[in-house]
Amino acid sequence: MPLSRKVLRRSYQGAVLLSVLAIAPLSWAWLASIGHRAVADSSPGWISEVPEAPVALVLGAGIRGKTPTPMLARRLDISAELYRAGKVQAILLSGDNGRSGYDEPTVMRDYLLARQVPGRALVLDYAGFDTWDSCVRARDVFGATRVTVVTQVFHLPRAVALCRTAGLATFGVGDDSAKRWASTYSYAAREFAAAAKGLLDSVVLRSSPVFPGPRETTLDAALRPG
């Protein structure tokens, strides 16, 4: 039997509603981060667009043994550029060390040490299991108040929005070179679900991190003069 006009109309309205619900979290992230983000290497003077902040927060993006993935390596390279330009004084490396043999923060630290970033400027967060956890732990565990978060462009609005929702004064720098990697498209597609989870965790539930504490002083020491 052909569907009635009423059924068709309600089906269409339902489809429109689902589309709006799917897009809403991404729209929230985009609007919440407007004016607080820049793209690395977008121009010769791009780094001048980045305000000074005490801390660069680098979010983990996977490792292969003792080597960061290309996306993570690029995040680390940007953080090193910010440090050398005097835009940040310390780099908080937030990643996953939730299972034996997998240690993102240590790999991140070793990568930067090999590129002459001094160890005294590097602080490791071993429980940055997702973006919201990294932002909240930066505030509560490490005592950060103002950060420059470093990630890829497709992730940047969500990262900035979540850190700002966590109460951190946040600017973000994103890498756009990842568009040449095929895996980037799958990560970008995941942003629909990830943005929805982020909105739920940060605005609706105000979720606590998997490991909420205790307070550490390693970042305080890294920021201490001399």
Secondary structure, DSSP 8 states (H G I E B T S, - for coil): ----HHHHHHHHHHHHHHHHHHHHHHHHHHHHHTTSEEETTSSTTGGGGS---SEEEEE---EETTEE-HHHHHHHHHHHHHHHTTS-SEEEEE-B--BTTB-HHHHHHHHHHTTT--GGGEEEETB--SHHHHHHHHHHTT---EEEEEEETTTHHHHHHHHHHTT-EEEEEEE-GGGGSTHHHHHHHHHHHHHHHHHIIIIIS----SS------HHHHHHS--
